[in-house]
Amino acid sequence: MKCLHCKKKFLAKDKKYLPFCSSRCKSLDLSDWLSEANKISDSLNPDQDKF
């Protein structure tokens, strides 16, 4: 399995931070979402009315 953040390969059965390889990668991913470095684009459903 590959970590979603650092792309390092690891054995899923050995880790408790799935889908990440470590607590550090899990925290860094959360930080990316909170800082809006990661976001869901508006173009997922272009036919939906805007509010």
MMTF fields as JSON, N, C-alpha, C and O atoms, coordinates in Angstrom:
{
  "mmtfVersion": "1.0.0",
  "mmtfProducer": "UNKNOWN",
  "numBonds": 203,
  "numAtoms": 204,
  "numGroups": 51,
  "numChains": 1,
  "numModels": 1,
  "chainsPerModel": [1],
  "groupsPerChain": [51],
  "chainIdList": ["A"],
  "bondAtomList": [4, 2, 8, 6, 12, 10, 16, 14, 20, 18, 24, 22, 28, 26, 32, 30, 36, 34, 40, 38, 44, 42, 48, 46, 52, 50, 56, 54, 60, 58, 64, 62, 68, 66, 72, 70, 76, 74, 80, 78, 84, 82, 88, 86, 92, 90, 96, 94, 100, 98, 104, 102, 108, 106, 112, 110, 116, 114, 120, 118, 124, 122, 128, 126, 132, 130, 136, 134, 140, 138, 144, 142, 148, 146, 152, 150, 156, 154, 160, 158, 164, 162, 168, 166, 172, 170, 176, 174, 180, 178, 184, 182, 188, 186, 192, 190, 196, 194, 200, 198],
  "bondOrderList": [1, 1, 1, 1, 1, 1, 1, 1, 1, 1, 1, 1, 1, 1, 1, 1, 1, 1, 1, 1, 1, 1, 1, 1, 1, 1, 1, 1, 1, 1, 1, 1, 1, 1, 1, 1, 1, 1, 1, 1, 1, 1, 1, 1, 1, 1, 1, 1, 1, 1],
  "groupList": [{"groupName": "MET", "atomNameList": ["N", "CA", "C", "O"], "elementList": ["N", "C", "C", "O"], "formalChargeList": [0, 0, 0, 0], "bondAtomList": [1, 0, 2, 1, 3, 2], "bondOrderList": [1, 1, 2], "singleLetterCode": "M", "chemCompType": "L-PEPTIDE LINKING"}, {"groupName": "LYS", "atomNameList": ["N", "CA", "C", "O"], "elementList": ["N", "C", "C", "O"], "formalChargeList": [0, 0, 0, 0], "bondAtomList": [1, 0, 2, 1, 3, 2], "bondOrderList": [1, 1, 2], "singleLetterCode": "K", "chemCompType": "L-PEPTIDE LINKING"}, {"groupName": "CYS", "atomNameList": ["N", "CA", "C", "O"], "elementList": ["N", "C", "C", "O"], "formalChargeList": [0, 0, 0, 0], "bondAtomList": [1, 0, 2, 1, 3, 2], "bondOrderList": [1, 1, 2], "singleLetterCode": "C", "chemCompType": "L-PEPTIDE LINKING"}, {"groupName": "LEU", "atomNameList": ["N", "CA", "C", "O"], "elementList": ["N", "C", "C", "O"], "formalChargeList": [0, 0, 0, 0], "bondAtomList": [1, 0, 2, 1, 3, 2], "bondOrderList": [1, 1, 2], "singleLetterCode": "L", "chemCompType": "L-PEPTIDE LINKING"}, {"groupName": "HIS", "atomNameList": ["N", "CA", "C", "O"], "elementList": ["N", "C", "C", "O"], "formalChargeList": [0, 0, 0, 0], "bondAtomList": [1, 0, 2, 1, 3, 2], "bondOrderList": [1, 1, 2], "singleLetterCode": "H", "chemCompType": "L-PEPTIDE LINKING"}, {"groupName": "PHE", "atomNameList": ["N", "CA", "C", "O"], "elementList": ["N", "C", "C", "O"], "formalChargeList": [0, 0, 0, 0], "bondAtomList": [1, 0, 2, 1, 3, 2], "bondOrderList": [1, 1, 2], "singleLetterCode": "F", "chemCompType": "L-PEPTIDE LINKING"}, {"groupName": "ALA", "atomNameList": ["N", "CA", "C", "O"], "elementList": ["N", "C", "C", "O"], "formalChargeList": [0, 0, 0, 0], "bondAtomList": [1, 0, 2, 1, 3, 2], "bondOrderList": [1, 1, 2], "singleLetterCode": "A", "chemCompType": "L-PEPTIDE LINKING"}, {"groupName": "ASP", "atomNameList": ["N", "CA", "C", "O"], "elementList": ["N", "C", "C", "O"], "formalChargeList": [0, 0, 0, 0], "bondAtomList": [1, 0, 2, 1, 3, 2], "bondOrderList": [1, 1, 2], "singleLetterCode": "D", "chemCompType": "L-PEPTIDE LINKING"}, {"groupName": "TYR", "atomNameList": ["N", "CA", "C", "O"], "elementList": ["N", "C", "C", "O"], "formalChargeList": [0, 0, 0, 0], "bondAtomList": [1, 0, 2, 1, 3, 2], "bondOrderList": [1, 1, 2], "singleLetterCode": "Y", "chemCompType": "L-PEPTIDE LINKING"}, {"groupName": "PRO", "atomNameList": ["N", "CA", "C", "O"], "elementList": ["N", "C", "C", "O"], "formalChargeList": [0, 0, 0, 0], "bondAtomList": [1, 0, 2, 1, 3, 2], "bondOrderList": [1, 1, 2], "singleLetterCode": "P", "chemCompType": "L-PEPTIDE LINKING"}, {"groupName": "SER", "atomNameList": ["N", "CA", "C", "O"], "elementList": ["N", "C", "C", "O"], "formalChargeList": [0, 0, 0, 0], "bondAtomList": [1, 0, 2, 1, 3, 2], "bondOrderList": [1, 1, 2], "singleLetterCode": "S", "chemCompType": "L-PEPTIDE LINKING"}, {"groupName": "ARG", "atomNameList": ["N", "CA", "C", "O"], "elementList": ["N", "C", "C", "O"], "formalChargeList": [0, 0, 0, 0], "bondAtomList": [1, 0, 2, 1, 3, 2], "bondOrderList": [1, 1, 2], "singleLetterCode": "R", "chemCompType": "L-PEPTIDE LINKING"}, {"groupName": "TRP", "atomNameList": ["N", "CA", "C", "O"], "elementList": ["N", "C", "C", "O"], "formalChargeList": [0, 0, 0, 0], "bondAtomList": [1, 0, 2, 1, 3, 2], "bondOrderList": [1, 1, 2], "singleLetterCode": "W", "chemCompType": "L-PEPTIDE LINKING"}, {"groupName": "GLU", "atomNameList": ["N", "CA", "C", "O"], "elementList": ["N", "C", "C", "O"], "formalChargeList": [0, 0, 0, 0], "bondAtomList": [1, 0, 2, 1, 3, 2], "bondOrderList": [1, 1, 2], "singleLetterCode": "E", "chemCompType": "L-PEPTIDE LINKING"}, {"groupName": "ASN", "atomNameList": ["N", "CA", "C", "O"], "elementList": ["N", "C", "C", "O"], "formalChargeList": [0, 0, 0, 0], "bondAtomList": [1, 0, 2, 1, 3, 2], "bondOrderList": [1, 1, 2], "singleLetterCode": "N", "chemCompType": "L-PEPTIDE LINKING"}, {"groupName": "ILE", "atomNameList": ["N", "CA", "C", "O"], "elementList": ["N", "C", "C", "O"], "formalChargeList": [0, 0, 0, 0], "bondAtomList": [1, 0, 2, 1, 3, 2], "bondOrderList": [1, 1, 2], "singleLetterCode": "I", "chemCompType": "L-PEPTIDE LINKING"}, {"groupName": "GLN", "atomNameList": ["N", "CA", "C", "O"], "elementList": ["N", "C", "C", "O"], "formalChargeList": [0, 0, 0, 0], "bondAtomList": [1, 0, 2, 1, 3, 2], "bondOrderList": [1, 1, 2], "singleLetterCode": "Q", "chemCompType": "L-PEPTIDE LINKING"}],
  "groupTypeList": [0, 1, 2, 3, 4, 2, 1, 1, 1, 5, 3, 6, 1, 7, 1, 1, 8, 3, 9, 5, 2, 10, 10, 11, 2, 1, 10, 3, 7, 3, 10, 7, 12, 3, 10, 13, 6, 14, 1, 15, 10, 7, 10, 3, 14, 9, 7, 16, 7, 1, 5],
  "groupIdList": [1, 2, 3, 4, 5, 6, 7, 8, 9, 10, 11, 12, 13, 14, 15, 16, 17, 18, 19, 20, 21, 22, 23, 24, 25, 26, 27, 28, 29, 30, 31, 32, 33, 34, 35, 36, 37, 38, 39, 40, 41, 42, 43, 44, 45, 46, 47, 48, 49, 50, 51],
  "secStructList": [7, 5, 7, 6, 6, 6, 7, 7, 5, 7, 7, 4, 4, 4, 7, 1, 1, 6, 6, 1, 1, 1, 2, 2, 2, 2, 2, 2, 2, 2, 2, 2, 2, 2, 6, 6, 1, 1, 7, 7, 7, 4, 4, 4, 7, 6, 6, 1, 7, 7, 7],
  "xCoordList": [0.85, 0.0, 0.898, 1.993, 0.437, 1.194, 0.506, -0.72, 1.298, 0.796, 0.198, 0.782, -0.943, -1.589, -0.827, -0.985, -0.014, 0.705, 2.114, 2.443, 2.942, 4.351, 4.614, 5.703, 3.635, 3.719, 4.669, 4.983, 5.129, 6.003, 5.202, 4.05, 5.806, 5.148, 5.27, 6.314, 4.188, 4.191, 3.179, 2.287, 3.323, 2.386, 1.192, 1.357, 0.024, -1.186, -1.446, -1.98, -1.087, -1.367, -0.517, -0.853, 0.574, 1.491, 1.202, 1.856, 0.257, 0.07, -1.307, -2.301, -1.349, -2.627, -3.1, -4.135, -2.359, -2.702, -3.249, -3.186, -3.781, -4.276, -5.231, -6.059, -5.171, -4.355, -2.99, -2.407, -2.489, -1.181, -0.176, -0.559, 1.111, 2.146, 2.539, 3.147, 2.202, 2.632, 1.719, 0.908, 1.874, 1.139, 1.523, 0.685, 2.796, 3.282, 2.554, 2.081, 2.46, 1.774, 0.29, -0.295, -0.308, -1.715, -1.914, -2.859, -1.035, -1.122, -0.84, -1.503, 0.137, 0.449, -0.712, -0.992, -1.386, -2.542, -3.674, -4.307, -3.926, -4.954, -4.606, -5.477, -3.352, -2.899, -3.139, -3.536, -2.901, -3.152, -4.627, -4.949, -5.522, -6.955, -7.356, -8.14, -6.822, -7.185, -6.667, -7.294, -5.534, -4.969, -5.501, -5.103, -6.39, -7.007, -6.015, -6.265, -4.885, -3.977, -4.651, -4.44, -5.454, -6.312, -7.736, -8.157, -8.471, -9.884, -10.615, -9.999, -11.912, -12.754, -13.183, -13.728, -12.943, -13.233, -14.735, -15.519, -15.117, -16.517, -16.98, -18.183, -16.065, -16.416, -16.894, -17.074, -17.102, -17.571, -18.977, -19.288, -19.825, -21.185, -21.518, -22.142, -21.12, -21.303, -22.76, -23.053, -23.683, -25.092, -25.821, -26.944, -25.198, -25.837, -25.896, -24.931, -27.046, -27.205, -26.3, -26.094, -25.763, -24.933, -25.842, -26.897, -25.424, -26.215, -25.838, -26.397],
  "yCoordList": [-1.164, 0.0, 1.229, 1.198, 2.32, 3.571, 4.613, 4.732, 5.353, 6.443, 7.524, 7.87, 8.049, 9.084, 10.404, 11.223, 10.615, 11.888, 11.814, 12.59, 10.901, 10.856, 9.84, 9.817, 9.006, 7.975, 6.829, 6.013, 6.753, 5.665, 4.363, 4.367, 3.258, 1.954, 1.431, 1.576, 0.817, 0.228, -0.902, -0.991, -1.759, -2.864, -2.372, -1.882, -2.497, -1.996, -2.676, -2.046, -3.926, -4.651, -4.154, -4.403, -3.457, -2.993, -1.577, -1.105, -0.908, 0.512, 0.805, 0.186, 1.739, 2.148, 3.495, 3.999, 4.087, 5.409, 5.354, 6.343, 4.217, 4.051, 5.162, 5.547, 5.688, 5.281, 5.973, 6.096, 6.414, 7.062, 6.127, 5.202, 6.366, 5.488, 5.872, 5.069, 7.09, 7.547, 8.653, 9.213, 8.944, 10.049, 11.372, 12.255, 11.494, 12.718, 12.966, 14.076, 11.956, 12.111, 12.404, 13.198, 11.775, 12.027, 13.484, 14.13, 14.001, 15.394, 16.375, 17.407, 16.058, 16.937, 17.009, 18.073, 15.892, 15.886, 16.731, 17.502, 16.591, 17.403, 18.884, 19.71, 19.215, 20.598, 21.148, 22.302, 20.326, 20.747, 21.073, 22.052, 20.265, 20.531, 21.797, 22.602, 21.973, 23.144, 24.444, 25.492, 24.387, 25.586, 25.784, 26.721, 24.911, 24.916, 24.667, 25.05, 24.024, 23.569, 22.432, 22.282, 21.64, 20.615, 21.133, 21.703, 20.939, 21.316, 20.56, 20.047, 20.497, 19.869, 20.959, 21.981, 20.751, 21.786, 21.953, 21.05, 23.107, 23.395, 22.678, 22.56, 22.207, 21.632, 20.181, 19.548, 19.647, 18.269, 18.102, 17.064, 19.099, 19.043, 20.395, 21.231, 20.628, 21.937, 22.323, 23.503, 21.358, 21.665, 22.13, 22.627, 21.975, 22.35, 23.872, 24.57, 24.377, 25.822, 26.323, 25.652, 27.515, 28.156, 28.863, 29.379, 28.882, 29.557, 30.999, 31.736],
  "zCoordList": [0.0, 0.0, 0.0, 0.561, -0.632, -0.649, 0.224, 0.222, 0.956, 1.788, 0.89, -0.137, 1.264, 0.46, 0.48, -0.426, 1.49, 1.578, 0.985, 0.088, 1.469, 1.035, -0.07, -0.645, -0.369, -1.419, -1.077, -1.944, 0.169, 0.613, 0.69, 1.124, 0.273, 0.367, 1.793, 2.43, 2.29, 3.626, 3.678, 2.834, 4.667, 4.855, 5.665, 6.782, 5.121, 5.768, 7.105, 8.018, 7.237, 8.481, 9.646, 10.804, 9.356, 10.396, 10.887, 11.816, 10.292, 10.598, 11.178, 10.797, 12.085, 12.665, 12.128, 12.562, 11.189, 10.662, 9.243, 8.513, 8.853, 7.489, 7.093, 7.918, 5.908, 4.766, 4.707, 3.63, 5.831, 5.9, 6.553, 7.27, 6.309, 6.858, 8.277, 8.985, 8.706, 10.027, 10.542, 9.805, 11.801, 12.412, 11.753, 11.572, 11.398, 10.752, 9.43, 9.189, 8.578, 7.293, 7.496, 6.759, 8.474, 8.784, 9.187, 8.734, 10.033, 10.484, 9.351, 9.241, 8.513, 7.384, 6.4, 5.849, 6.176, 5.287, 5.869, 5.147, 7.152, 7.802, 7.691, 7.419, 7.897, 7.782, 6.374, 6.218, 5.357, 3.976, 3.758, 3.086, 4.317, 4.182, 4.94, 4.436, 6.142, 6.947, 6.347, 6.503, 5.667, 5.037, 3.618, 2.926, 3.193, 1.874, 0.743, -0.4, 1.06, 0.006, -0.765, -1.969, -0.074, -0.685, -0.629, 0.378, -1.697, -1.689, -2.783, -3.718, -2.662, -3.67, -4.629, -4.211, -5.902, -6.893, -7.1, -6.809, -7.6, -7.905, -9.167, -9.4, -9.968, -11.257, -11.188, -12.228, -9.988, -9.879, -10.433, -11.017, -10.261, -10.762, -11.393, -10.741, -12.636, -13.261, -13.497, -13.688, -13.488, -13.724, -12.47, -12.554, -11.318, -10.058, -9.931, -10.241, -9.469, -9.285, -8.18, -7.17, -8.389, -7.365, -6.375, -6.743, -5.114, -4.084, -3.998, -3.185]
}
